[in-house]
Amino acid sequence: MSNGHTSEITYAARGSDFDGFAIKQGDYMALADGKLFGTEQDINAMLEHLAQAETQQNAEFINIFYGEDIAEEQAVQAQEIFSAACPNAEINLLPGGQPVYYYIISAE
């Protein structure tokens, strides 16, 4: 279990300042292992940042679960971002159907 890492992408329901991040309402927020990883106004930029993170770079397997508000075409783009950034990992794309979280990403 210590080799498994989880990241999620959601949105900011309101503006705030948290852990040194100035968060605006509607921003995409990424959490990595339960801690705020970063914010972006573009979801693909957020996916790029997550894909470049050490936990993903060192992973052998990455599972991307896309939520109910993500179209399959958008999810395929996310898979392509991770495939390009993490060429040594096996990337799986799965329809999670979860509310609130656009993506839940597990890396091991």
DSSP file (Angstrom, degrees, kcal/mol; ACC not computed):
  #  RESIDUE AA STRUCTURE BP1 BP2  ACC     N-H-->O    O-->H-N    N-H-->O    O-->H-N    TCO  KAPPA ALPHA  PHI   PSI    X-CA   Y-CA   Z-CA
    1    1 A M    >         0   0    0      0, 0.0     3,-1.6     0, 0.0     0, 0.0   0.000 360.0 360.0 360.0 -27.6    0.0    0.0    0.0
    2    2 A S  T 3   +     0   0    0      1,-0.3     0, 0.0     3,-0.0     0, 0.0   0.706 360.0  57.3 -68.3 -16.3    2.9    2.4    0.6
    3    3 A N  T 3  S+     0   0    0      2,-0.0     2,-0.4   105,-0.0    -1,-0.3   0.514  89.9  92.9 -88.9  -5.7    3.6    2.3   -3.1
    4    4 A G    <   -     0   0    0     -3,-1.6     2,-0.4    55,-0.0   104,-0.2  -0.722  52.4-177.2 -93.9 138.6    0.1    3.5   -4.0
    5    5 A H  E     -A  107   0A   0    102,-2.5   102,-2.8    -2,-0.4     2,-0.4  -0.981   8.8-156.2-133.9 145.2   -0.7    7.2   -4.5
    6    6 A T  E     -A  106   0A   0     -2,-0.4    27,-3.5   100,-0.2     2,-0.3  -0.969   8.9-178.0-126.0 137.5   -4.0    8.9   -5.3
    7    7 A S  E     -AB 105  32A   0     98,-2.7    98,-3.4    -2,-0.4     2,-0.3  -0.962   5.6-167.8-128.1 148.8   -4.7   12.3   -6.9
    8    8 A E  E     -AB 104  31A   0     23,-2.2    23,-2.5    -2,-0.3     2,-0.5  -0.978  11.1-151.1-134.5 149.0   -8.0   13.9   -7.5
    9    9 A I  E     +AB 103  30A   0     94,-2.4    93,-2.1    -2,-0.3    94,-1.2  -0.990  32.5 144.5-120.2 126.8   -9.1   16.9   -9.5
   10   10 A T  E     - B   0  29A   0     19,-2.6    19,-2.2    -2,-0.5     2,-0.3  -0.560  41.3 -98.8-136.4-160.1  -12.2   18.9   -8.4
   11   11 A Y  E     - B   0  28A   0     17,-0.3     2,-0.6    89,-0.3    17,-0.2  -0.912  27.5-107.7-131.5 158.5  -13.2   22.5   -8.4
   12   12 A A        -     0   0    0     15,-2.3    14,-2.9    -2,-0.3    15,-0.1  -0.761  19.4-164.0 -86.4 121.2  -13.3   25.4   -5.9
   13   13 A A  S    S+     0   0    0     -2,-0.6     2,-0.3    12,-0.2    -1,-0.2   0.735  77.2   6.2 -75.9 -22.9  -16.8   26.2   -4.8
   14   14 A R  S    S-     0   0    0     10,-0.1     2,-0.2    13,-0.1    -1,-0.2  -0.974  87.5 -90.5-152.5 163.1  -15.6   29.5   -3.4
   15   15 A G        +     0   0    0     -2,-0.3     2,-0.3    10,-0.1     9,-0.2  -0.486  54.9 144.8 -75.5 147.1  -12.5   31.7   -3.4
   16   16 A S  E     -F   23   0B   0      7,-2.3     7,-3.1    -2,-0.2     2,-0.5  -0.973  48.0-114.6-165.9 173.9  -10.0   31.3   -0.6
   17   17 A D  E     +F   22   0B   0     -2,-0.3     2,-0.4     5,-0.2     5,-0.2  -0.984  41.9 167.6-122.0 117.0   -6.3   31.3    0.4
   18   18 A F  E >   -F   21   0B   0      3,-2.4     3,-2.5    -2,-0.5    -2,-0.1  -0.988  61.2 -17.6-139.0 127.3   -5.1   27.9    1.5
   19   19 A D  T 3  S-     0   0    0     -2,-0.4     3,-0.1     1,-0.3    -1,-0.1   0.809 128.1 -49.0  53.3  34.9   -1.6   26.6    2.1
   20   20 A G  T 3  S+     0   0    0      1,-0.3     2,-0.5     0, 0.0    -1,-0.3   0.472 113.1 119.4  86.1   1.1   -0.1   29.4    0.1
   21   21 A F  E <   -F   18   0B   0     -3,-2.5    -3,-2.4    17,-0.0     2,-0.9  -0.888  58.1-144.5-103.5 127.3   -2.4   29.0   -2.9
   22   22 A A  E     -F   17   0B   0     -2,-0.5     2,-0.5    -5,-0.2    -5,-0.2  -0.815  26.9-163.7 -86.0 107.1   -4.8   31.8   -3.9
   23   23 A I  E     -F   16   0B   0     -7,-3.1    -7,-2.3    -2,-0.9     2,-0.3  -0.816   5.9-157.5-102.1 129.1   -7.8   29.9   -5.0
   24   24 A K    >   -     0   0    0     -2,-0.5     3,-2.4    -9,-0.2   -12,-0.3  -0.797  34.9 -92.2-102.8 147.0  -10.5   31.5   -7.1
   25   25 A Q  T 3  S+     0   0    0     -2,-0.3   -12,-0.2     1,-0.3   -10,-0.1  -0.334 114.8  21.8 -54.9 131.0  -14.1   30.3   -7.3
   26   26 A G  T 3  S+     0   0    0    -14,-2.9    -1,-0.3     1,-0.3   -13,-0.1   0.258  89.8 137.3  92.1 -11.2  -14.3   27.8  -10.2
   27   27 A D    <   -     0   0    0     -3,-2.4   -15,-2.3   -16,-0.1     2,-0.4  -0.293  60.1-113.3 -61.3 150.6  -10.6   27.0  -10.3
   28   28 A Y  E     -BC  11  40A   0     12,-3.1    12,-2.1   -17,-0.2     2,-0.4  -0.744  34.9-160.9 -82.0 135.2   -9.6   23.4  -10.8
   29   29 A M  E     -BC  10  39A   0    -19,-2.2   -19,-2.6    -2,-0.4     2,-0.5  -0.959   5.3-155.6-121.0 136.7   -7.9   22.1   -7.7
   30   30 A A  E     -BC   9  38A   0      8,-2.7     7,-3.4    -2,-0.4     8,-1.3  -0.934   3.8-163.7-112.5 135.9   -5.7   19.0   -7.5
   31   31 A L  E     -BC   8  36A   0    -23,-2.5   -23,-2.2    -2,-0.5     2,-0.5  -0.936   2.2-164.5-111.9 139.0   -5.2   17.0   -4.4
   32   32 A A  E >  S-BC   7  35A   0      3,-3.1     3,-1.7    -2,-0.4   -25,-0.2  -0.979  76.1 -18.9-127.5 118.6   -2.3   14.6   -4.1
   33   33 A D  T 3  S-     0   0    0    -27,-3.5   -26,-0.1    -2,-0.5    -1,-0.1   0.884 130.2 -50.7  50.1  42.6   -2.4   12.0   -1.3
   34   34 A G  T 3  S+     0   0    0    -28,-0.3     2,-0.3     1,-0.2    -1,-0.3   0.422 118.7 103.2  83.3  -0.1   -4.9   14.2    0.5
   35   35 A K  E <  S-C   32   0A   0     -3,-1.7    -3,-3.1     1,-0.0     2,-0.3  -0.873  83.2 -95.0-116.7 149.2   -3.0   17.5    0.3
   36   36 A L  E     +C   31   0A   0     -2,-0.3    -5,-0.3    -5,-0.2     3,-0.1  -0.442  39.5 178.6 -62.8 122.4   -3.5   20.4   -2.0
   37   37 A F  E     -     0   0A   0     -7,-3.4     2,-0.3     1,-0.4    -6,-0.2   0.814  53.6 -59.2 -93.8 -39.3   -1.2   20.0   -5.0
   38   38 A G  E     -C   30   0A   0     -8,-1.3    -8,-2.7     2,-0.0    -1,-0.4  -0.967  40.6-113.8 171.5 174.1   -2.2   23.0   -7.0
   39   39 A T  E     +C   29   0A   0     -2,-0.3     2,-0.3   -10,-0.2   -10,-0.2  -0.953  26.4 171.7-132.6 152.6   -4.8   25.1   -8.8
   40   40 A E  E     -C   28   0A   0    -12,-2.1   -12,-3.1    -2,-0.3     3,-0.1  -0.975  35.9-138.2-152.3 158.3   -5.3   26.0  -12.5
   41   41 A Q  S    S+     0   0    0     -2,-0.3     2,-0.5   -14,-0.2   -12,-0.1   0.542  95.2  60.8 -93.8 -10.6   -8.0   27.6  -14.6
   42   42 A D  S  > S-     0   0    0      1,-0.1     4,-1.8   -14,-0.1     3,-0.2  -0.975  71.5-151.7-120.3 124.3   -7.5   25.0  -17.4
   43   43 A I  H  > S+     0   0    0     -2,-0.5     4,-2.3     1,-0.2     5,-0.1   0.853  97.0  54.5 -65.8 -34.8   -8.1   21.3  -16.6
   44   44 A N  H  > S+     0   0    0      2,-0.2     4,-2.3     1,-0.2    -1,-0.2   0.872 106.6  51.9 -68.1 -34.7   -5.6   20.0  -19.1
   45   45 A A  H  > S+     0   0    0      2,-0.2     4,-2.2     1,-0.2    -1,-0.2   0.892 109.5  50.5 -64.5 -38.6   -2.9   22.2  -17.6
   46   46 A M  H  X S+     0   0    0     -4,-1.8     4,-2.2     2,-0.2    -2,-0.2   0.906 109.7  49.9 -65.0 -41.1   -3.7   20.7  -14.2
   47   47 A L  H  X S+     0   0    0     -4,-2.3     4,-2.6     2,-0.2    -2,-0.2   0.897 108.9  53.1 -62.7 -40.8   -3.5   17.2  -15.7
   48   48 A E  H  X S+     0   0    0     -4,-2.3     4,-1.5     2,-0.2    -2,-0.2   0.930 109.2  48.6 -59.5 -46.5   -0.1   18.1  -17.2
   49   49 A H  H  X S+     0   0    0     -4,-2.2     4,-0.6     1,-0.2    -2,-0.2   0.913 113.1  47.2 -61.9 -43.2    1.2   19.2  -13.8
   50   50 A L  H >< S+     0   0    0     -4,-2.2     3,-1.2     1,-0.2     6,-0.4   0.909 108.9  54.3 -64.7 -41.2   -0.1   16.0  -12.1
   51   51 A A  H 3< S+     0   0    0     -4,-2.6    -1,-0.2     1,-0.3    -2,-0.2   0.811 107.8  51.1 -63.7 -29.0    1.4   13.8  -14.9
   52   52 A Q  H 3< S+     0   0    0     -4,-1.5    -1,-0.3    -5,-0.2    -2,-0.2   0.569  86.1 113.6 -83.9  -9.3    4.8   15.5  -14.3
   53   53 A A  S XX S-     0   0    0     -3,-1.2     4,-2.4    -4,-0.6     3,-0.7  -0.270  79.2-115.7 -64.9 150.1    4.7   14.8  -10.5
   54   54 A E  H 3> S+     0   0    0      1,-0.2     4,-2.0     2,-0.2     5,-0.2   0.851 112.5  58.8 -56.2 -39.5    7.2   12.4   -9.1
   55   55 A T  H 34 S+     0   0    0      1,-0.2    -1,-0.2     2,-0.2     4,-0.2   0.881 112.2  40.3 -62.5 -36.6    4.6    9.9   -8.0
   56   56 A Q  H X4 S+     0   0    0     -3,-0.7     3,-1.1    -6,-0.4    -1,-0.2   0.882 112.0  55.9 -76.6 -38.4    3.4    9.5  -11.5
   57   57 A Q  H 3< S+     0   0    0     -4,-2.4    -2,-0.2     1,-0.3    -1,-0.2   0.806 112.5  42.7 -63.8 -29.4    6.9    9.6  -13.1
   58   58 A N  T 3< S+     0   0    0     -4,-2.0    -1,-0.3    -5,-0.2    -2,-0.2   0.418  93.6 111.2 -95.9   0.6    7.9    6.7  -10.9
   59   59 A A    <   -     0   0    0     -3,-1.1     3,-0.1    -4,-0.2    29,-0.1  -0.440  48.1-166.6 -80.4 147.8    4.7    4.7  -11.4
   60   60 A E  S    S+     0   0    0      1,-0.3    30,-3.2    29,-0.1     2,-0.4   0.713  83.4  32.9 -95.2 -30.6    4.4    1.4  -13.3
   61   61 A F  E     -d   90   0A   0     28,-0.2    47,-2.6     2,-0.0     2,-0.4  -0.994  63.9-177.1-131.3 131.5    0.6    1.5  -13.4
   62   62 A I  E     -dE  91 107A   0     28,-2.8    30,-2.9    -2,-0.4     2,-0.5  -0.993   6.1-165.9-129.6 125.4   -1.6    4.5  -13.6
   63   63 A N  E     -dE  92 106A   0     43,-2.7    43,-2.5    -2,-0.4     2,-0.6  -0.947   3.6-162.1-111.0 127.6   -5.4    4.3  -13.5
   64   64 A I  E     -dE  93 105A   0     28,-3.2    30,-3.1    -2,-0.5     2,-0.6  -0.938   3.8-169.2-112.5 112.4   -7.5    7.3  -14.5
   65   65 A F  E     -dE  94 104A   0     39,-3.1    39,-2.3    -2,-0.6     2,-0.4  -0.900  12.0-153.0-100.6 120.0  -11.1    7.2  -13.4
   66   66 A Y  E     -dE  95 103A   0     28,-2.2    31,-2.2    -2,-0.6    30,-1.5  -0.761  12.6-127.0-100.1 144.1  -13.1   10.0  -15.0
   67   67 A G    >   -     0   0    0     35,-3.0     3,-1.7    -2,-0.4    35,-0.1  -0.082  29.5 -91.8 -84.4 179.0  -16.2   11.5  -13.4
   68   68 A E  T 3  S+     0   0    0     30,-2.0    34,-0.1     1,-0.3    -1,-0.1   0.708 121.5  55.5 -65.3 -21.9  -19.8   12.0  -14.4
   69   69 A D  T 3  S+     0   0    0     29,-0.4     2,-0.5    32,-0.2    -1,-0.3   0.345  90.9  88.6 -94.0   7.4  -19.1   15.5  -15.7
   70   70 A I  S <  S-     0   0    0     -3,-1.7     2,-0.1    32,-0.1    27,-0.1  -0.918  71.4-138.4-109.8 125.2  -16.3   14.4  -18.1
   71   71 A A     >  -     0   0    0     -2,-0.5     4,-2.1     1,-0.1     3,-0.4  -0.442  26.6-113.1 -74.7 154.3  -17.1   13.3  -21.7
   72   72 A E  H  > S+     0   0    0      1,-0.2     4,-2.3     2,-0.2     5,-0.2   0.858 117.4  57.3 -57.8 -36.5  -15.2   10.3  -23.0
   73   73 A E  H  > S+     0   0    0      1,-0.2     4,-1.5     2,-0.2    -1,-0.2   0.897 107.5  47.6 -62.1 -40.4  -13.4   12.5  -25.5
   74   74 A Q  H  > S+     0   0    0     -3,-0.4     4,-1.9     1,-0.2    -1,-0.2   0.900 110.4  52.5 -65.5 -40.3  -12.1   14.7  -22.7
   75   75 A A  H  X S+     0   0    0     -4,-2.1     4,-2.3     1,-0.2    -2,-0.2   0.881 105.3  54.2 -64.3 -38.4  -11.0   11.6  -20.8
   76   76 A V  H  X S+     0   0    0     -4,-2.3     4,-2.3     1,-0.2    -1,-0.2   0.882 106.1  53.5 -63.0 -37.6   -9.1   10.3  -23.8
   77   77 A Q  H  X S+     0   0    0     -4,-1.5     4,-2.2     2,-0.2    -2,-0.2   0.916 107.5  50.9 -61.1 -43.0   -7.2   13.6  -23.8
   78   78 A A  H  X S+     0   0    0     -4,-1.9     4,-2.2     1,-0.2    -2,-0.2   0.916 109.4  50.2 -60.6 -43.5   -6.3   13.0  -20.2
   79   79 A Q  H  X S+     0   0    0     -4,-2.3     4,-2.7     1,-0.2    -1,-0.2   0.901 109.5  51.3 -61.6 -41.2   -5.0    9.6  -21.0
   80   80 A E  H  X S+     0   0    0     -4,-2.3     4,-2.2     2,-0.2    -1,-0.2   0.884 107.9  52.7 -64.2 -38.7   -2.9   11.0  -23.9
   81   81 A I  H  X S+     0   0    0     -4,-2.2     4,-2.0     1,-0.2    -2,-0.2   0.935 113.7  42.5 -61.5 -46.8   -1.4   13.6  -21.5
   82   82 A F  H  X S+     0   0    0     -4,-2.2     4,-2.4     2,-0.2    -2,-0.2   0.875 111.8  54.4 -70.2 -36.8   -0.4   10.9  -19.0
   83   83 A S  H  < S+     0   0    0     -4,-2.7    -1,-0.2     1,-0.2    -2,-0.2   0.901 111.9  44.6 -63.0 -40.3    0.8    8.5  -21.8
   84   84 A A  H  < S+     0   0    0     -4,-2.2    -2,-0.2     1,-0.2    -1,-0.2   0.889 119.5  41.2 -70.1 -39.3    3.1   11.3  -23.2
   85   85 A A  H  < S+     0   0    0     -4,-2.0    -2,-0.2     1,-0.2    -1,-0.2   0.749 123.5  37.3 -81.1 -24.7    4.4   12.3  -19.7
   86   86 A C    ><  +     0   0    0     -4,-2.4     3,-1.7    -5,-0.2    -1,-0.2  -0.572  64.4 162.7-128.1  67.1    4.8    8.8  -18.3
   87   87 A P  T 3  S+     0   0    0      0, 0.0    -1,-0.1     0, 0.0     4,-0.1   0.685  74.5  55.7 -65.6 -17.8    6.0    6.6  -21.2
   88   88 A N  T 3  S+     0   0    0    -31,-0.1     2,-0.3   -29,-0.1    -5,-0.1   0.469  94.5  85.0 -92.8  -1.5    7.2    3.8  -18.8
   89   89 A A  S <  S-     0   0    0     -3,-1.7     2,-0.6    -7,-0.2   -28,-0.2  -0.738  78.7-124.2-102.1 148.5    3.8    3.4  -17.1
   90   90 A E  E     -d   61   0A   0    -30,-3.2   -28,-2.8    -2,-0.3     2,-0.5  -0.825  32.9-154.9 -85.3 120.8    0.8    1.3  -18.2
   91   91 A I  E     -d   62   0A   0     -2,-0.6     2,-0.4   -30,-0.2   -28,-0.2  -0.873  11.4-171.5-106.8 126.1   -2.1    3.8  -18.3
   92   92 A N  E     -d   63   0A   0    -30,-2.9   -28,-3.2    -2,-0.5     2,-0.5  -0.954   8.9-155.1-116.8 135.5   -5.7    2.6  -17.9
   93   93 A L  E     +d   64   0A   0     -2,-0.4   -28,-0.2   -30,-0.2   -30,-0.0  -0.942  19.3 175.5-110.9 125.7   -8.7    4.8  -18.5
   94   94 A L  E     -d   65   0A   0    -30,-3.1   -28,-2.2    -2,-0.5     2,-1.0  -0.990  35.5-121.3-134.7 137.6  -11.9    3.9  -16.7
   95   95 A P  E     +d   66   0A   0      0, 0.0   -28,-0.1     0, 0.0   -30,-0.1  -0.671  33.8 172.3 -77.0 105.5  -15.4    5.5  -16.4
   96   96 A G        -     0   0    0    -30,-1.5   -29,-0.2    -2,-1.0   -28,-0.1   0.828  23.1-154.2 -82.4 -33.6  -15.7    6.0  -12.7
   97   97 A G        +     0   0    0    -31,-2.2   -30,-0.2     1,-0.2     5,-0.0   0.608  34.9 158.7  71.5  11.2  -18.9    8.1  -12.9
   98   98 A Q        -     0   0    0    -32,-0.3   -30,-2.0     3,-0.1   -29,-0.4  -0.393  36.9-128.0 -71.8 142.9  -18.1    9.8   -9.6
   99   99 A P  S    S+     0   0    0      0, 0.0     2,-2.7     0, 0.0    -1,-0.1  -0.433  83.5  13.9 -79.6 164.4  -19.7   13.2   -8.8
  100  100 A V  S    S+     0   0    0     -2,-0.1     2,-0.6     2,-0.0   -89,-0.3  -0.191 109.0  82.1  70.2 -47.2  -17.7   16.2   -7.7
  101  101 A Y        -     0   0    0     -2,-2.7   -91,-0.2     1,-0.2   -32,-0.2  -0.798  58.7-165.2 -94.9 120.3  -14.3   14.8   -8.8
  102  102 A Y  S    S+     0   0    0    -93,-2.1   -35,-3.0    -2,-0.6     2,-0.4   0.903  78.9   9.9 -66.8 -40.8  -13.5   15.2  -12.5
  103  103 A Y  E     -AE   9  66A   0    -94,-1.2   -94,-2.4   -37,-0.2     2,-0.4  -0.999  55.1-166.9-140.4 142.1  -10.7   12.7  -12.2
  104  104 A I  E     -AE   8  65A   0    -39,-2.3   -39,-3.1    -2,-0.4     2,-0.5  -0.998  20.7-168.5-122.1 125.2   -9.4   10.3   -9.6
  105  105 A I  E     -AE   7  64A   0    -98,-3.4   -98,-2.7    -2,-0.4     2,-0.4  -0.956   7.4-166.8-122.0 124.0   -5.9    9.0  -10.5
  106  106 A S  E     -AE   6  63A   0    -43,-2.5   -43,-2.7    -2,-0.5     2,-0.4  -0.924   6.4-173.1-110.6 137.3   -4.2    6.1   -8.8
  107  107 A A  E      AE   5  62A   0   -102,-2.8  -102,-2.5    -2,-0.4   -45,-0.2  -0.993 360.0 360.0-130.2 132.1   -0.5    5.5   -9.4
  108  108 A E              0   0    0    -47,-2.6   -46,-0.2    -2,-0.4    -1,-0.1   0.328 360.0 360.0-143.2 360.0    1.5    2.6   -8.2
